């Protein structure tokens, strides 16, 4: 691995925490890079046709991106026999680089390597460290450092962290009550340990950002809105407005306390304590659908439901019903143009989507609307962390390269 990941002295560390840019950038270099990333290889005139940029601007940006190592020419794809100047296509030069994403969950942490196209190269999962926040952050930084040491042939550019709780994106500090963290210096700790720029985002904002920047479906218009609802061990939502994930200065709002009623699931009458993985497992154990002990009880419940156990299927359908009604409440309040759900509460049990859609339709006071499930399936946490690590590059690729090379 390069020396940037060795024991760098404090005087050598020049990298910092950078607020994530979870939006579609209209900067010239970013526009060219985005078009090539999504549609390439492309010739320069094709990039011009796909953008609102002039030919001269496209030529300048392509040349600058090639010089920075982010694009490369594909002379082997040049059309033979063409009249005039050869149309040499360009594509993203992703082989030399990677970014590092870290999703810190309440129970597990994922570390993911991502290429410049937003594709996951590799991912590992480990238990989220417990104990005081300083010890936990040191353990996380050590894991990330050891993971990066595997990638000796690629240059790391950026680190992105997706985490629950209240995130101060400007400083990279996090309040996370479930982990017992208060003003935890997540960004600074990783920046010091890895000697790379670090961006930290709320995990649901990050997942909404992945849909926006990496998903196959693009916003219908520059003013369209999208609502993203997440459910697994926690619940949350994010809004995308006009090509930008809305991130309030005071941190994201919460839907954990939305009022719900479910006798089979129990809970405290609040959404999160009713539909979380822990709540479903507790209900399954009360109903003796899974053993009191043993590993992966939720997997066992899913297996039982798919094996014909009616009681297990009914419990999972009840979770889908409660989630469908909660999504309907949010939809009626915000009335977005697009509606997406993600998290294993949805993706691990796709059989429940019909019941969820039914409950949604029955509860909503607005015209019928189809709920889309995330394009990233059970890998949505990895995609969220990955897009945070790429967001600076996607917003201003030339500035990002200059920062990492400083």
VMD Tcl script that draws the C-alpha trace (Angstrom):
set ca {
  {0.00 0.00 0.00}
  {1.18 3.54 -0.56}
  {2.80 5.48 2.22}
  {-0.30 7.64 2.72}
  {-1.73 4.79 4.78}
  {1.35 4.21 6.88}
  {1.89 5.91 10.20}
  {1.67 9.50 9.01}
  {2.85 12.12 11.48}
  {0.40 14.84 12.59}
  {2.38 17.46 10.66}
  {1.83 15.54 7.41}
  {-1.90 15.22 7.80}
  {-3.55 17.82 5.64}
  {-6.84 16.11 4.96}
  {-10.04 17.14 6.62}
  {-13.72 16.49 7.01}
  {-15.74 17.61 3.98}
  {-19.53 17.84 3.99}
  {-21.01 15.29 1.56}
  {-22.45 16.63 -1.70}
  {-25.56 14.48 -2.17}
  {-26.86 16.31 -5.21}
  {-26.67 16.31 -8.99}
  {-23.99 18.89 -9.76}
  {-24.34 21.21 -12.75}
  {-20.63 22.13 -12.79}
  {-19.10 21.56 -16.23}
  {-16.54 18.92 -15.20}
  {-19.12 17.12 -13.07}
  {-21.62 17.12 -15.94}
  {-19.11 15.65 -18.38}
  {-17.96 13.03 -15.87}
  {-21.56 12.05 -15.03}
  {-22.55 11.63 -18.69}
  {-19.48 9.51 -19.46}
  {-19.96 7.47 -16.27}
  {-23.57 6.67 -17.14}
  {-23.35 6.31 -20.94}
  {-19.70 5.90 -21.93}
  {-17.59 5.23 -23.86}
  {-18.61 8.39 -25.71}
  {-17.03 10.69 -28.27}
  {-16.79 14.38 -27.43}
  {-19.58 15.36 -29.81}
  {-21.85 12.78 -28.17}
  {-21.12 14.31 -24.77}
  {-21.97 17.74 -26.18}
  {-25.26 16.43 -27.57}
  {-26.16 14.87 -24.20}
  {-25.46 18.07 -22.25}
  {-26.21 21.79 -22.39}
  {-22.49 22.55 -22.72}
  {-20.72 24.02 -25.73}
  {-18.29 22.00 -27.82}
  {-15.37 24.11 -26.56}
  {-16.38 23.57 -22.93}
  {-16.71 19.82 -23.40}
  {-13.30 19.64 -25.07}
  {-11.68 21.58 -22.22}
  {-13.31 19.47 -19.53}
  {-12.50 16.17 -21.24}
  {-8.86 17.21 -21.59}
  {-8.71 18.25 -17.93}
  {-10.34 15.01 -16.76}
  {-7.92 12.96 -18.86}
  {-4.97 14.90 -17.41}
  {-6.31 14.22 -13.89}
  {-6.48 10.51 -14.68}
  {-10.27 10.29 -14.29}
  {-11.04 9.67 -17.97}
  {-9.10 7.76 -20.61}
  {-9.31 7.68 -24.37}
  {-10.30 4.49 -26.17}
  {-8.52 4.77 -29.52}
  {-9.42 1.14 -30.18}
  {-13.09 2.17 -30.39}
  {-12.52 4.95 -32.93}
  {-14.76 4.52 -35.97}
  {-12.55 3.66 -38.94}
  {-13.06 5.51 -42.19}
  {-14.74 8.50 -40.54}
  {-14.46 11.82 -42.39}
  {-12.70 14.66 -40.58}
  {-11.14 14.61 -37.11}
  {-11.20 11.12 -35.57}
  {-13.93 10.68 -32.95}
  {-11.97 9.00 -30.15}
  {-14.35 7.87 -27.39}
  {-13.53 8.40 -23.72}
  {-14.56 6.38 -20.68}
  {-14.11 6.48 -16.91}
  {-10.62 5.42 -15.90}
  {-11.69 3.51 -12.82}
  {-8.93 0.90 -12.56}
  {-6.33 3.05 -10.71}
  {-8.70 4.33 -8.00}
  {-11.14 3.39 -5.26}
  {-13.09 5.06 -2.50}
  {-13.84 3.60 0.92}
  {-17.35 3.51 2.36}
  {-18.17 2.69 5.98}
  {-21.74 2.04 7.12}
  {-21.90 2.07 10.92}
  {-25.09 0.34 12.00}
  {-26.51 -0.22 15.45}
  {-25.42 -3.88 15.35}
  {-23.11 -4.33 12.35}
  {-20.64 -2.22 10.38}
  {-19.96 -2.67 6.67}
  {-16.73 -1.57 5.01}
  {-16.95 -1.34 1.23}
  {-14.55 -0.55 -1.60}
  {-16.19 1.29 -4.50}
  {-14.89 2.17 -7.96}
  {-15.47 5.50 -9.69}
  {-18.55 4.20 -11.49}
  {-20.18 3.51 -8.12}
  {-19.80 -0.27 -8.37}
  {-18.97 -2.25 -5.25}
  {-15.60 -3.97 -5.61}
  {-15.70 -5.76 -2.29}
  {-17.35 -5.50 1.11}
  {-16.83 -6.95 4.58}
  {-19.14 -6.89 7.58}
  {-18.16 -6.85 11.23}
  {-19.87 -6.23 14.55}
  {-20.09 -2.55 15.47}
  {-17.59 -2.03 18.32}
  {-19.08 -1.44 21.76}
  {-17.65 0.34 24.76}
  {-16.78 4.02 25.07}
  {-16.81 6.01 21.84}
  {-13.05 6.66 21.75}
  {-12.26 2.94 21.93}
  {-14.99 2.11 19.41}
  {-13.76 4.73 16.92}
  {-10.16 3.56 17.29}
  {-11.31 0.00 16.54}
  {-13.29 1.15 13.48}
  {-10.37 3.19 12.18}
  {-8.06 0.22 12.63}
  {-10.43 -2.04 10.71}
  {-10.68 0.47 7.87}
  {-6.91 0.87 7.77}
  {-6.31 -2.88 7.60}
  {-8.95 -3.21 4.90}
  {-7.36 -0.51 2.75}
  {-3.97 -2.24 3.03}
  {-5.37 -4.98 0.77}
  {-5.69 -2.57 -2.16}
  {-2.06 -1.97 -3.02}
  {-2.80 -1.57 -6.74}
  {-5.44 1.13 -6.37}
  {-5.13 4.65 -5.03}
  {-7.72 5.52 -2.37}
  {-9.31 8.93 -2.92}
  {-11.92 9.49 -0.24}
  {-13.72 7.97 2.74}
  {-17.49 8.14 3.20}
  {-19.33 7.26 6.39}
  {-23.05 6.59 6.66}
  {-24.41 6.38 10.22}
  {-27.61 6.81 12.19}
  {-28.20 9.44 14.85}
  {-27.70 13.17 14.37}
  {-24.79 14.01 12.06}
  {-23.00 17.34 11.83}
  {-21.73 17.01 8.28}
  {-19.51 20.07 8.54}
  {-17.47 18.66 11.43}
  {-18.07 14.92 11.03}
  {-19.28 14.63 14.63}
  {-22.19 12.37 15.55}
  {-24.69 11.99 18.38}
  {-25.84 8.37 18.36}
  {-27.93 7.50 21.44}
  {-28.20 3.79 20.60}
  {-24.41 3.50 20.57}
  {-24.00 5.86 23.51}
  {-22.01 8.34 21.42}
  {-22.10 12.05 22.15}
  {-20.33 14.45 19.78}
  {-18.26 11.48 18.62}
  {-15.51 12.69 16.21}
  {-16.23 10.07 13.56}
  {-14.91 12.13 10.64}
  {-11.78 13.47 12.34}
  {-10.86 10.04 13.71}
  {-10.95 8.41 10.27}
  {-9.25 11.39 8.58}
  {-6.36 11.16 11.05}
  {-6.08 7.38 10.81}
  {-6.29 7.12 7.01}
  {-4.86 10.48 5.90}
  {-7.72 10.95 3.43}
  {-10.64 13.37 3.10}
  {-13.71 12.07 4.96}
  {-17.42 12.84 4.49}
  {-20.05 11.79 7.04}
  {-23.80 11.61 6.35}
  {-26.96 10.36 7.98}
  {-27.44 6.80 6.75}
  {-30.93 7.36 5.33}
  {-29.77 10.51 3.53}
  {-26.91 8.41 2.13}
  {-29.30 5.75 0.84}
  {-31.48 8.39 -0.78}
  {-28.29 9.79 -2.31}
  {-27.47 6.39 -3.76}
  {-30.87 6.28 -5.47}
  {-30.27 9.77 -6.84}
  {-26.65 9.46 -7.99}
  {-26.22 5.74 -8.65}
  {-29.73 4.47 -9.32}
  {-30.89 3.61 -12.80}
  {-33.90 5.90 -12.66}
  {-33.24 9.61 -12.98}
  {-35.51 12.43 -11.70}
  {-38.36 13.18 -14.11}
  {-37.54 16.90 -13.98}
  {-35.18 19.30 -12.26}
  {-37.92 20.21 -9.77}
  {-39.19 16.72 -8.94}
  {-39.32 15.36 -5.39}
  {-38.70 11.89 -4.05}
  {-39.47 10.34 -0.65}
  {-37.21 7.54 0.59}
  {-38.40 5.43 3.55}
  {-36.04 3.02 5.33}
  {-36.80 0.23 7.78}
  {-34.66 -2.45 9.35}
  {-33.49 -2.22 12.96}
  {-34.31 1.48 12.82}
  {-36.72 3.49 10.68}
  {-36.12 6.77 8.87}
  {-36.91 8.87 5.84}
  {-35.20 11.30 3.50}
  {-36.45 13.80 0.93}
  {-34.84 14.57 -2.40}
  {-35.89 17.93 -3.81}
  {-34.81 19.17 -7.21}
  {-31.88 16.78 -7.55}
  {-30.59 17.34 -4.00}
  {-31.04 15.27 -0.83}
  {-32.52 17.67 1.71}
  {-30.30 17.74 4.79}
  {-31.59 20.02 7.57}
  {-28.94 21.93 9.50}
  {-30.25 20.51 12.78}
  {-30.10 16.95 11.47}
  {-32.74 14.67 9.97}
  {-36.23 14.41 11.34}
  {-37.49 11.14 12.79}
  {-40.46 8.90 12.14}
  {-39.58 6.51 14.98}
  {-42.45 7.82 17.08}
  {-45.22 7.69 14.47}
  {-48.30 6.22 16.20}
  {-49.17 2.67 15.15}
  {-51.30 -0.13 16.53}
  {-50.46 -3.82 16.20}
  {-51.55 -6.45 18.69}
  {-49.44 -9.27 17.14}
  {-46.25 -7.19 17.07}
  {-46.82 -5.44 20.38}
  {-44.39 -2.59 20.87}
  {-45.08 0.72 22.57}
  {-47.49 2.08 19.99}
  {-44.62 3.70 18.07}
  {-43.41 2.77 14.62}
  {-39.78 1.83 15.32}
  {-40.47 -0.31 18.38}
  {-43.22 -2.11 16.45}
  {-41.58 -2.93 13.09}
  {-37.85 -3.15 13.91}
  {-36.07 -6.46 13.48}
  {-35.80 -6.74 17.27}
  {-39.55 -6.19 17.67}
  {-40.43 -8.81 15.05}
  {-38.05 -11.34 16.63}
  {-39.50 -10.67 20.10}
  {-43.03 -11.19 18.77}
  {-42.00 -14.40 16.98}
  {-40.55 -15.75 20.23}
  {-43.68 -14.83 22.20}
  {-45.73 -16.75 19.64}
  {-43.19 -19.62 19.74}
  {-42.54 -19.33 16.03}
  {-38.76 -19.41 16.53}
  {-36.69 -20.87 19.39}
  {-35.85 -18.67 22.35}
  {-32.14 -19.05 21.59}
  {-30.22 -19.88 18.43}
  {-28.65 -17.85 15.66}
  {-30.38 -15.71 13.00}
  {-33.94 -15.88 14.39}
  {-35.27 -13.51 11.71}
  {-33.85 -15.75 8.99}
  {-35.56 -18.70 10.71}
  {-38.87 -16.82 10.72}
  {-38.56 -16.02 7.02}
  {-37.69 -19.63 6.27}
  {-40.71 -20.84 8.23}
  {-43.04 -18.47 6.39}
  {-41.73 -19.62 3.02}
  {-42.03 -23.21 4.14}
  {-45.79 -22.88 4.67}
  {-46.02 -21.83 8.34}
  {-49.15 -19.70 8.27}
  {-48.54 -18.04 11.65}
  {-45.03 -16.95 10.59}
  {-46.38 -15.60 7.29}
  {-49.14 -13.72 9.13}
  {-46.64 -12.04 11.47}
  {-44.50 -10.83 8.57}
  {-47.64 -9.68 6.74}
  {-48.58 -7.69 9.83}
  {-45.22 -5.93 9.74}
  {-45.84 -5.11 6.07}
  {-49.29 -3.74 6.91}
  {-47.95 -1.42 9.61}
  {-45.18 -0.20 7.32}
  {-47.63 0.37 4.46}
  {-49.85 2.56 6.62}
  {-46.85 4.53 7.91}
  {-45.62 5.14 4.36}
  {-49.13 6.31 3.45}
  {-49.09 8.89 6.26}
  {-45.77 10.26 5.03}
  {-46.92 10.25 1.41}
  {-50.10 12.16 2.29}
  {-48.13 14.71 4.28}
  {-45.38 15.32 1.70}
  {-46.98 14.15 -1.58}
  {-43.72 13.45 -3.44}
  {-43.47 12.74 -7.16}
  {-41.59 9.48 -6.48}
  {-41.80 7.05 -3.57}
  {-39.03 4.55 -2.75}
  {-38.61 2.12 0.14}
  {-35.39 0.41 1.21}
  {-33.91 -1.62 4.03}
  {-34.19 -5.29 4.86}
  {-37.68 -4.91 6.33}
  {-38.73 -4.51 2.70}
  {-36.07 -6.32 0.69}
  {-35.69 -9.45 2.84}
  {-39.41 -10.14 2.50}
  {-40.47 -9.11 -1.01}
  {-43.52 -11.34 -0.59}
  {-44.85 -8.70 1.80}
  {-44.84 -5.91 -0.77}
  {-48.32 -6.77 -2.02}
  {-49.72 -6.51 1.51}
  {-47.76 -3.30 2.07}
  {-49.09 -1.78 -1.16}
  {-52.64 -2.78 -0.19}
  {-52.36 -1.20 3.27}
  {-50.83 1.90 1.72}
  {-53.69 2.25 -0.77}
  {-56.33 1.75 1.92}
  {-54.76 4.30 4.29}
  {-53.77 7.04 1.84}
  {-56.24 9.82 1.11}
  {-54.55 10.70 -2.19}
  {-54.81 9.01 -5.61}
  {-53.16 5.59 -6.05}
  {-49.38 5.55 -6.24}
  {-46.97 2.68 -6.88}
  {-44.25 2.21 -4.27}
  {-40.85 1.44 -5.75}
  {-38.42 -0.80 -3.92}
  {-34.78 0.26 -3.87}
  {-32.62 -0.72 -6.83}
  {-29.90 -1.89 -4.43}
  {-31.79 -4.68 -2.66}
  {-30.09 -5.96 0.49}
  {-26.93 -4.02 -0.41}
  {-28.50 -0.62 0.16}
  {-26.33 0.14 3.22}
  {-23.21 -0.52 1.17}
  {-24.52 1.66 -1.67}
  {-25.25 4.48 0.77}
  {-21.77 4.43 2.27}
  {-20.27 4.15 -1.21}
  {-22.09 7.19 -2.57}
  {-20.98 9.33 0.39}
  {-17.39 8.39 -0.44}
  {-17.99 9.38 -4.08}
  {-20.11 12.48 -3.55}
  {-17.21 14.96 -3.47}
  {-15.79 13.49 -6.66}
  {-19.15 13.54 -8.42}
  {-19.82 17.16 -7.38}
  {-16.43 18.51 -8.50}
  {-14.09 15.81 -9.84}
  {-11.12 18.07 -10.56}
  {-11.22 19.74 -7.14}
  {-11.54 16.32 -5.49}
  {-8.42 15.05 -7.23}
  {-6.52 18.19 -6.24}
  {-7.56 17.74 -2.61}
  {-6.46 14.12 -2.42}
  {-3.17 14.93 -4.13}
  {-2.38 17.88 -1.83}
}
mol new
graphics top color blue
foreach p $ca { graphics top sphere $p radius 0.5 }
foreach p [lrange $ca 0 end-1] q [lrange $ca 1 end] { graphics top cylinder $p $q radius 0.2 }
display resetview
